[in-house]
Amino acid sequence: MRKTVVVTGSTSGIGLAIATAFAGKGDNVVINGFGQAEDIKVITERLESLSNCRALYHSADMTKPTEIADLIETVAKTFGAVDVLVNNAGIQHVEKIEDFPVEKWDQIIAVNLSSSFHTMRSAIPYMKARKHGRIINIASAHSLVASPFKSAYVAAKHGILGLTKTAALELAEMGVTVNAICPGYVLTPLVEKQIPNTAKARGLTEEQVKTEIILKAQPTRQFVKAEEIASLALFLASEEARQVTGTHISIDGGWTAA
């Protein structure tokens, strides 16, 4: 049965890989994120070429609750349901706490944490009405452990796990599951952008950041692939995962094993 899947922050990186995986199996997908109109058109056309699905783009700013609510309402009106919600939107800033810009703190909390509350708040009534739904929050290894110079990101991702657990308990008898995926480092545009900032903050070269900071955290010494995260999202959205709820699944090359 074809689903309608909403993926925030999905014009690149992990989000786009997830949207691609769902489109590939015939589900309608709604993507969201930044990008030039012509680039987004290419993305939606490519997604639709994978199957006979429909691909829709919504430009909701994840710092603006009214736009987030419009995203979910538009999806429900267009497709008649919100079957799967994947909260993936995220931004990063690397800096010491005492020098961390207040506006960056507020922005990261808004995008990385509060936006998930707002999408869930709007989507849950549609899921409850159908007694079925899947909510998948893309968290991070930083939901479980901390790293220096990432105070806002770590705080937001820890918050995502709390939100995931609370929603799962509230929806446990409603046919709606809520889970989090906790990836390690994936070489996405978000990670690539933070490499020079981390190098500056730690007084290292960018190559040293990759080998001595990023991959050092993962015992496999390999980046996680976005497509691997997408495969896990497909499972969590499936009927086989109907009893998996209120938990997190790490996919981090062993980072959090210690």
Protein Blocks (a to p, Z undefined) as FASTA:
>chain_A
ZZddddehilgcjllmmmmmmmmnopacddededdfklmmmmmmmmmmmmmcdcdddfbd
fkbmklmmmmmmmmmmmnopafbccdfbdcdddddfklmcfklmmmmmmmmmmmmmmmmm
mmmmmmmmnopacdddddbfklmbccehilmmmmmmmmmmmmmmmmmmmmmmnopacddd
dddddddfklmmmmmmmmmmnopafklmmmmmmmmmpmnlpacdfklmmmmmmmmmpmkl
mmgghiacddeehmmmZZ
